[in-house]
């Protein structure tokens, strides 16, 4: 069997079409597919990061809400300007109920802080140590926020077990009058 120029040409076309298809069609499509897969992987990574940030954002929102609730609870323990006098009376009543003498009180200048005011009051009282201890324990149980500083205890020389107590009691409150 002799192969003529037509058969050779037909064989060339039959071999050339797949080779040309590989270089002209399949190779560029494979590059595009590879690039698309890379882009898909990149977008999946970005999407995973966004999911993590969203979850973190939800956690932060939840934490912010919890902190807001705690702040409201603490602020509820802060009396208004009008209630400070009532707390001073409560402290004096606690002092006398604990067996101490009625306290001498000297009010200091109110100190403004971020969102609250601090009213320092210098107190002086005397009585038995057990009564003072009882007074401090009851003072600690008050629902309002107070702080005792500059505590000075002095034993009275004429009586056994009696002492004189001088301290500064700070009462924290919300300033409703806008005092600066």
Buried (B, 14 or more C-beta within 10 A) or exposed (E): EEEEEEEEEEEEEEEEEEEEEEEEEEEEEEEEEEEEEEEEEEEEEEEEEEEEEEEEEEEEEEEEEEEEEEEEEEEEEBBEBEBBEEBBEBBBEBBBEBEBEEBEBEEEEBEEEEEBBBBBBBBBBBBBEEBBEBBBEBBEEBEBBBEBEEEEEEEEEEEEEBBBBBBBBBBBBBBEEEEE
